[in-house]
Amino acid sequence: ALIKKYDTNRDGVLDKSEWTKMKFDYSHADVNQDGKITPAELADAFAKR
């Protein structure tokens, strides 16, 4: 749901310009440091909370 809400270019991932608009800092979710948060990376970040 978060990706659908903030994915303004509709490419299925959140790039840095999109995730910085979110209420909380999710930069830690970008595990491979490619500047994009995939659904799998986001799910993994929530699982580790």
mmCIF file of the N, C-alpha and C atoms, coordinates in Angstrom:
data_MODEL
# 
_entry.id   MODEL 
# 
loop_
_atom_site.group_PDB 
_atom_site.id 
_atom_site.type_symbol 
_atom_site.label_atom_id 
_atom_site.label_alt_id 
_atom_site.label_comp_id 
_atom_site.label_asym_id 
_atom_site.label_entity_id 
_atom_site.label_seq_id 
_atom_site.pdbx_PDB_ins_code 
_atom_site.Cartn_x 
_atom_site.Cartn_y 
_atom_site.Cartn_z 
_atom_site.occupancy 
_atom_site.B_iso_or_equiv 
_atom_site.pdbx_formal_charge 
_atom_site.auth_seq_id 
_atom_site.auth_comp_id 
_atom_site.auth_asym_id 
_atom_site.auth_atom_id 
_atom_site.pdbx_PDB_model_num 
ATOM 1   N N  . ALA A 1 1  ? 0.819  -1.198 0.000   1.00 0.00 ? 1  ALA A N  1 
ATOM 2   C CA . ALA A 1 1  ? 0.000  0.000  0.000   1.00 0.00 ? 1  ALA A CA 1 
ATOM 3   C C  . ALA A 1 1  ? 0.863  1.261  0.000   1.00 0.00 ? 1  ALA A C  1 
ATOM 4   N N  . LEU A 1 2  ? 1.987  1.238  0.724   1.00 0.00 ? 2  LEU A N  1 
ATOM 5   C CA . LEU A 1 2  ? 2.860  2.409  0.751   1.00 0.00 ? 2  LEU A CA 1 
ATOM 6   C C  . LEU A 1 2  ? 3.467  2.695  -0.612  1.00 0.00 ? 2  LEU A C  1 
ATOM 7   N N  . ILE A 1 3  ? 3.853  1.648  -1.297  1.00 0.00 ? 3  ILE A N  1 
ATOM 8   C CA . ILE A 1 3  ? 4.452  1.869  -2.613  1.00 0.00 ? 3  ILE A CA 1 
ATOM 9   C C  . ILE A 1 3  ? 3.417  2.463  -3.562  1.00 0.00 ? 3  ILE A C  1 
ATOM 10  N N  . LYS A 1 4  ? 2.204  1.930  -3.565  1.00 0.00 ? 4  LYS A N  1 
ATOM 11  C CA . LYS A 1 4  ? 1.169  2.481  -4.440  1.00 0.00 ? 4  LYS A CA 1 
ATOM 12  C C  . LYS A 1 4  ? 0.894  3.943  -4.120  1.00 0.00 ? 4  LYS A C  1 
ATOM 13  N N  . LYS A 1 5  ? 0.916  4.288  -2.836  1.00 0.00 ? 5  LYS A N  1 
ATOM 14  C CA . LYS A 1 5  ? 0.612  5.655  -2.422  1.00 0.00 ? 5  LYS A CA 1 
ATOM 15  C C  . LYS A 1 5  ? 1.698  6.648  -2.842  1.00 0.00 ? 5  LYS A C  1 
ATOM 16  N N  . TYR A 1 6  ? 2.954  6.259  -2.724  1.00 0.00 ? 6  TYR A N  1 
ATOM 17  C CA . TYR A 1 6  ? 4.056  7.195  -2.952  1.00 0.00 ? 6  TYR A CA 1 
ATOM 18  C C  . TYR A 1 6  ? 4.781  7.020  -4.288  1.00 0.00 ? 6  TYR A C  1 
ATOM 19  N N  . ASP A 1 7  ? 4.481  5.978  -5.019  1.00 0.00 ? 7  ASP A N  1 
ATOM 20  C CA . ASP A 1 7  ? 5.142  5.708  -6.300  1.00 0.00 ? 7  ASP A CA 1 
ATOM 21  C C  . ASP A 1 7  ? 4.540  6.593  -7.389  1.00 0.00 ? 7  ASP A C  1 
ATOM 22  N N  . THR A 1 8  ? 4.986  7.835  -7.436  1.00 0.00 ? 8  THR A N  1 
ATOM 23  C CA . THR A 1 8  ? 4.373  8.807  -8.343  1.00 0.00 ? 8  THR A CA 1 
ATOM 24  C C  . THR A 1 8  ? 4.634  8.530  -9.815  1.00 0.00 ? 8  THR A C  1 
ATOM 25  N N  . ASN A 1 9  ? 5.746  7.881  -10.137 1.00 0.00 ? 9  ASN A N  1 
ATOM 26  C CA . ASN A 1 9  ? 6.013  7.570  -11.548 1.00 0.00 ? 9  ASN A CA 1 
ATOM 27  C C  . ASN A 1 9  ? 5.526  6.173  -11.937 1.00 0.00 ? 9  ASN A C  1 
ATOM 28  N N  . ARG A 1 10 ? 4.912  5.487  -11.000 1.00 0.00 ? 10 ARG A N  1 
ATOM 29  C CA . ARG A 1 10 ? 4.262  4.183  -11.233 1.00 0.00 ? 10 ARG A CA 1 
ATOM 30  C C  . ARG A 1 10 ? 5.190  3.124  -11.827 1.00 0.00 ? 10 ARG A C  1 
ATOM 31  N N  . ASP A 1 11 ? 6.439  3.076  -11.347 1.00 0.00 ? 11 ASP A N  1 
ATOM 32  C CA . ASP A 1 11 ? 7.361  2.050  -11.844 1.00 0.00 ? 11 ASP A CA 1 
ATOM 33  C C  . ASP A 1 11 ? 7.458  0.841  -10.915 1.00 0.00 ? 11 ASP A C  1 
ATOM 34  N N  . GLY A 1 12 ? 6.669  0.840  -9.846  1.00 0.00 ? 12 GLY A N  1 
ATOM 35  C CA . GLY A 1 12 ? 6.618  -0.315 -8.951  1.00 0.00 ? 12 GLY A CA 1 
ATOM 36  C C  . GLY A 1 12 ? 7.641  -0.310 -7.835  1.00 0.00 ? 12 GLY A C  1 
ATOM 37  N N  . VAL A 1 13 ? 8.496  0.698  -7.795  1.00 0.00 ? 13 VAL A N  1 
ATOM 38  C CA . VAL A 1 13 ? 9.483  0.849  -6.723  1.00 0.00 ? 13 VAL A CA 1 
ATOM 39  C C  . VAL A 1 13 ? 9.476  2.306  -6.263  1.00 0.00 ? 13 VAL A C  1 
ATOM 40  N N  . LEU A 1 14 ? 10.058 2.544  -5.106  1.00 0.00 ? 14 LEU A N  1 
ATOM 41  C CA . LEU A 1 14 ? 10.186 3.911  -4.612  1.00 0.00 ? 14 LEU A CA 1 
ATOM 42  C C  . LEU A 1 14 ? 11.611 4.383  -4.812  1.00 0.00 ? 14 LEU A C  1 
ATOM 43  N N  . ASP A 1 15 ? 11.772 5.459  -5.558  1.00 0.00 ? 15 ASP A N  1 
ATOM 44  C CA . ASP A 1 15 ? 13.116 6.019  -5.661  1.00 0.00 ? 15 ASP A CA 1 
ATOM 45  C C  . ASP A 1 15 ? 13.279 7.061  -4.556  1.00 0.00 ? 15 ASP A C  1 
ATOM 46  N N  . LYS A 1 16 ? 14.479 7.565  -4.400  1.00 0.00 ? 16 LYS A N  1 
ATOM 47  C CA . LYS A 1 16 ? 14.779 8.451  -3.273  1.00 0.00 ? 16 LYS A CA 1 
ATOM 48  C C  . LYS A 1 16 ? 13.871 9.678  -3.236  1.00 0.00 ? 16 LYS A C  1 
ATOM 49  N N  . SER A 1 17 ? 13.562 10.249 -4.372  1.00 0.00 ? 17 SER A N  1 
ATOM 50  C CA . SER A 1 17 ? 12.703 11.436 -4.390  1.00 0.00 ? 17 SER A CA 1 
ATOM 51  C C  . SER A 1 17 ? 11.289 11.112 -3.915  1.00 0.00 ? 17 SER A C  1 
ATOM 52  N N  . GLU A 1 18 ? 10.879 9.860  -4.054  1.00 0.00 ? 18 GLU A N  1 
ATOM 53  C CA . GLU A 1 18 ? 9.549  9.450  -3.600  1.00 0.00 ? 18 GLU A CA 1 
ATOM 54  C C  . GLU A 1 18 ? 9.561  9.091  -2.113  1.00 0.00 ? 18 GLU A C  1 
ATOM 55  N N  . TRP A 1 19 ? 10.575 8.323  -1.666  1.00 0.00 ? 19 TRP A N  1 
ATOM 56  C CA . TRP A 1 19 ? 10.536 7.903  -0.267  1.00 0.00 ? 19 TRP A CA 1 
ATOM 57  C C  . TRP A 1 19 ? 10.855 9.040  0.694   1.00 0.00 ? 19 TRP A C  1 
ATOM 58  N N  . THR A 1 20 ? 11.502 10.095 0.236   1.00 0.00 ? 20 THR A N  1 
ATOM 59  C CA . THR A 1 20 ? 11.769 11.215 1.136   1.00 0.00 ? 20 THR A CA 1 
ATOM 60  C C  . THR A 1 20 ? 10.510 12.020 1.432   1.00 0.00 ? 20 THR A C  1 
ATOM 61  N N  . LYS A 1 21 ? 9.442  11.788 0.702   1.00 0.00 ? 21 LYS A N  1 
ATOM 62  C CA . LYS A 1 21 ? 8.163  12.455 0.949   1.00 0.00 ? 21 LYS A CA 1 
ATOM 63  C C  . LYS A 1 21 ? 7.320  11.710 1.979   1.00 0.00 ? 21 LYS A C  1 
ATOM 64  N N  . MET A 1 22 ? 7.791  10.553 2.399   1.00 0.00 ? 22 MET A N  1 
ATOM 65  C CA . MET A 1 22 ? 7.055  9.745  3.363   1.00 0.00 ? 22 MET A CA 1 
ATOM 66  C C  . MET A 1 22 ? 7.256  10.302 4.774   1.00 0.00 ? 22 MET A C  1 
ATOM 67  N N  . LYS A 1 23 ? 6.323  9.986  5.656   1.00 0.00 ? 23 LYS A N  1 
ATOM 68  C CA . LYS A 1 23 ? 6.357  10.501 7.023   1.00 0.00 ? 23 LYS A CA 1 
ATOM 69  C C  . LYS A 1 23 ? 7.595  10.037 7.784   1.00 0.00 ? 23 LYS A C  1 
ATOM 70  N N  . PHE A 1 24 ? 8.008  8.801  7.580   1.00 0.00 ? 24 PHE A N  1 
ATOM 71  C CA . PHE A 1 24 ? 9.158  8.238  8.280   1.00 0.00 ? 24 PHE A CA 1 
ATOM 72  C C  . PHE A 1 24 ? 10.311 8.012  7.303   1.00 0.00 ? 24 PHE A C  1 
ATOM 73  N N  . ASP A 1 25 ? 11.513 7.957  7.829   1.00 0.00 ? 25 ASP A N  1 
ATOM 74  C CA . ASP A 1 25 ? 12.700 7.722  7.004   1.00 0.00 ? 25 ASP A CA 1 
ATOM 75  C C  . ASP A 1 25 ? 12.838 6.230  6.711   1.00 0.00 ? 25 ASP A C  1 
ATOM 76  N N  . TYR A 1 26 ? 12.688 5.866  5.459   1.00 0.00 ? 26 TYR A N  1 
ATOM 77  C CA . TYR A 1 26 ? 12.805 4.465  5.050   1.00 0.00 ? 26 TYR A CA 1 
ATOM 78  C C  . TYR A 1 26 ? 14.093 4.199  4.288   1.00 0.00 ? 26 TYR A C  1 
ATOM 79  N N  . SER A 1 27 ? 15.055 5.092  4.371   1.00 0.00 ? 27 SER A N  1 
ATOM 80  C CA . SER A 1 27 ? 16.302 4.904  3.629   1.00 0.00 ? 27 SER A CA 1 
ATOM 81  C C  . SER A 1 27 ? 17.008 3.604  4.005   1.00 0.00 ? 27 SER A C  1 
ATOM 82  N N  . HIS A 1 28 ? 16.820 3.149  5.247   1.00 0.00 ? 28 HIS A N  1 
ATOM 83  C CA . HIS A 1 28 ? 17.435 1.884  5.680   1.00 0.00 ? 28 HIS A CA 1 
ATOM 84  C C  . HIS A 1 28 ? 16.894 0.684  4.904   1.00 0.00 ? 28 HIS A C  1 
ATOM 85  N N  . ALA A 1 29 ? 15.721 0.833  4.310   1.00 0.00 ? 29 ALA A N  1 
ATOM 86  C CA . ALA A 1 29 ? 15.114 -0.272 3.565   1.00 0.00 ? 29 ALA A CA 1 
ATOM 87  C C  . ALA A 1 29 ? 15.816 -0.520 2.229   1.00 0.00 ? 29 ALA A C  1 
ATOM 88  N N  . ASP A 1 30 ? 16.561 0.460  1.754   1.00 0.00 ? 30 ASP A N  1 
ATOM 89  C CA . ASP A 1 30 ? 17.290 0.312  0.489   1.00 0.00 ? 30 ASP A CA 1 
ATOM 90  C C  . ASP A 1 30 ? 18.569 -0.486 0.753   1.00 0.00 ? 30 ASP A C  1 
ATOM 91  N N  . VAL A 1 31 ? 18.394 -1.766 0.961   1.00 0.00 ? 31 VAL A N  1 
ATOM 92  C CA . VAL A 1 31 ? 19.478 -2.647 1.403   1.00 0.00 ? 31 VAL A CA 1 
ATOM 93  C C  . VAL A 1 31 ? 20.640 -2.676 0.418   1.00 0.00 ? 31 VAL A C  1 
ATOM 94  N N  . ASN A 1 32 ? 20.354 -2.735 -0.863  1.00 0.00 ? 32 ASN A N  1 
ATOM 95  C CA . ASN A 1 32 ? 21.440 -2.829 -1.847  1.00 0.00 ? 32 ASN A CA 1 
ATOM 96  C C  . ASN A 1 32 ? 21.969 -1.459 -2.284  1.00 0.00 ? 32 ASN A C  1 
ATOM 97  N N  . GLN A 1 33 ? 21.463 -0.394 -1.661  1.00 0.00 ? 33 GLN A N  1 
ATOM 98  C CA . GLN A 1 33 ? 21.957 0.972  -1.897  1.00 0.00 ? 33 GLN A CA 1 
ATOM 99  C C  . GLN A 1 33 ? 21.905 1.400  -3.366  1.00 0.00 ? 33 GLN A C  1 
ATOM 100 N N  . ASP A 1 34 ? 20.843 0.991  -4.067  1.00 0.00 ? 34 ASP A N  1 
ATOM 101 C CA . ASP A 1 34 ? 20.722 1.380  -5.475  1.00 0.00 ? 34 ASP A CA 1 
ATOM 102 C C  . ASP A 1 34 ? 19.837 2.610  -5.679  1.00 0.00 ? 34 ASP A C  1 
ATOM 103 N N  . GLY A 1 35 ? 19.383 3.214  -4.583  1.00 0.00 ? 35 GLY A N  1 
ATOM 104 C CA . GLY A 1 35 ? 18.547 4.402  -4.685  1.00 0.00 ? 35 GLY A CA 1 
ATOM 105 C C  . GLY A 1 35 ? 17.082 4.110  -4.905  1.00 0.00 ? 35 GLY A C  1 
ATOM 106 N N  . LYS A 1 36 ? 16.706 2.827  -4.801  1.00 0.00 ? 36 LYS A N  1 
ATOM 107 C CA . LYS A 1 36 ? 15.313 2.425  -4.982  1.00 0.00 ? 36 LYS A CA 1 
ATOM 108 C C  . LYS A 1 36 ? 14.926 1.431  -3.897  1.00 0.00 ? 36 LYS A C  1 
ATOM 109 N N  . ILE A 1 37 ? 13.690 1.529  -3.439  1.00 0.00 ? 37 ILE A N  1 
ATOM 110 C CA . ILE A 1 37 ? 13.163 0.565  -2.478  1.00 0.00 ? 37 ILE A CA 1 
ATOM 111 C C  . ILE A 1 37 ? 12.130 -0.283 -3.200  1.00 0.00 ? 37 ILE A C  1 
ATOM 112 N N  . THR A 1 38 ? 12.411 -1.564 -3.297  1.00 0.00 ? 38 THR A N  1 
ATOM 113 C CA . THR A 1 38 ? 11.495 -2.497 -3.952  1.00 0.00 ? 38 THR A CA 1 
ATOM 114 C C  . THR A 1 38 ? 10.453 -2.968 -2.943  1.00 0.00 ? 38 THR A C  1 
ATOM 115 N N  . PRO A 1 39 ? 9.358  -3.560 -3.418  1.00 0.00 ? 39 PRO A N  1 
ATOM 116 C CA . PRO A 1 39 ? 8.388  -4.120 -2.483  1.00 0.00 ? 39 PRO A CA 1 
ATOM 117 C C  . PRO A 1 39 ? 9.022  -5.142 -1.535  1.00 0.00 ? 39 PRO A C  1 
ATOM 118 N N  . ALA A 1 40 ? 9.946  -5.960 -2.036  1.00 0.00 ? 40 ALA A N  1 
ATOM 119 C CA . ALA A 1 40 ? 10.607 -6.960 -1.190  1.00 0.00 ? 40 ALA A CA 1 
ATOM 120 C C  . ALA A 1 40 ? 11.462 -6.292 -0.117  1.00 0.00 ? 40 ALA A C  1 
ATOM 121 N N  . GLU A 1 41 ? 12.186 -5.247 -0.474  1.00 0.00 ? 41 GLU A N  1 
ATOM 122 C CA . GLU A 1 41 ? 13.008 -4.531 0.509   1.00 0.00 ? 41 GLU A CA 1 
ATOM 123 C C  . GLU A 1 41 ? 12.129 -3.879 1.572   1.00 0.00 ? 41 GLU A C  1 
ATOM 124 N N  . LEU A 1 42 ? 11.011 -3.306 1.163   1.00 0.00 ? 42 LEU A N  1 
ATOM 125 C CA . LEU A 1 42 ? 10.110 -2.664 2.110   1.00 0.00 ? 42 LEU A CA 1 
ATOM 126 C C  . LEU A 1 42 ? 9.492  -3.696 3.050   1.00 0.00 ? 42 LEU A C  1 
ATOM 127 N N  . ALA A 1 43 ? 9.066  -4.823 2.511   1.00 0.00 ? 43 ALA A N  1 
ATOM 128 C CA . ALA A 1 43 ? 8.497  -5.889 3.340   1.00 0.00 ? 43 ALA A CA 1 
ATOM 129 C C  . ALA A 1 43 ? 9.522  -6.396 4.344   1.00 0.00 ? 43 ALA A C  1 
ATOM 130 N N  . ASP A 1 44 ? 10.762 -6.552 3.911   1.00 0.00 ? 44 ASP A N  1 
ATOM 131 C CA . ASP A 1 44 ? 11.828 -7.010 4.796   1.00 0.00 ? 44 ASP A CA 1 
ATOM 132 C C  . ASP A 1 44 ? 12.078 -5.993 5.907   1.00 0.00 ? 44 ASP A C  1 
ATOM 133 N N  . ALA A 1 45 ? 12.048 -4.721 5.579   1.00 0.00 ? 45 ALA A N  1 
ATOM 134 C CA . ALA A 1 45 ? 12.254 -3.672 6.583   1.00 0.00 ? 45 ALA A CA 1 
ATOM 135 C C  . ALA A 1 45 ? 11.149 -3.700 7.634   1.00 0.00 ? 45 ALA A C  1 
ATOM 136 N N  . PHE A 1 46 ? 9.905  -3.917 7.211   1.00 0.00 ? 46 PHE A N  1 
ATOM 137 C CA . PHE A 1 46 ? 8.803  -4.005 8.163   1.00 0.00 ? 46 PHE A CA 1 
ATOM 138 C C  . PHE A 1 46 ? 8.911  -5.259 9.020   1.00 0.00 ? 46 PHE A C  1 
ATOM 139 N N  . ALA A 1 47 ? 9.374  -6.344 8.447   1.00 0.00 ? 47 ALA A N  1 
ATOM 140 C CA . ALA A 1 47 ? 9.513  -7.598 9.194   1.00 0.00 ? 47 ALA A CA 1 
ATOM 141 C C  . ALA A 1 47 ? 10.569 -7.482 10.288  1.00 0.00 ? 47 ALA A C  1 
ATOM 142 N N  . LYS A 1 48 ? 11.555 -6.626 10.081  1.00 0.00 ? 48 LYS A N  1 
ATOM 143 C CA . LYS A 1 48 ? 12.643 -6.468 11.049  1.00 0.00 ? 48 LYS A CA 1 
ATOM 144 C C  . LYS A 1 48 ? 12.340 -5.444 12.133  1.00 0.00 ? 48 LYS A C  1 
ATOM 145 N N  . ARG A 1 49 ? 11.203 -4.792 12.080  1.00 0.00 ? 49 ARG A N  1 
ATOM 146 C CA . ARG A 1 49 ? 10.841 -3.772 13.074  1.00 0.00 ? 49 ARG A CA 1 
ATOM 147 C C  . ARG A 1 49 ? 10.568 -4.360 14.407  1.00 0.00 ? 49 ARG A C  1 
# 
